[in-house]
Amino acid sequence: MDQESVSIVAEAARTKLRNETIERSIGRTVRRRGLDFSRYIQVMSDLRDLAKERKVTVEEAAQNLREDEG
């Protein structure tokens, strides 16, 4: 996962609203940064691969990236 993707996921995890999925939060973060849908797809694909590799949920993988970054 490249540094920009990690930054997007970490920001999304920090700004995630209550009862909001990480997917929606990442989508909001991508739009706020002026990026396009293909970037969202790439970030989500990388995050899902990371979650599968670590045998955790996508939410947990995003939270772990947030903690690792900050």
Number of C-alpha atoms within 10 A of each C-alpha: 12 8 9 10 19 19 16 23 29 23 19 24 25 14 14 18 12 6 6 9 15 21 20 13 20 24 22 17 22 22 14 9 9 9 12 11 12 10 14 20 12 13 23 19 13 16 23 18 15 18 18 13 10 12 11 14 14 20 15 15 22 27 18 16 19 19 12 10 13 7
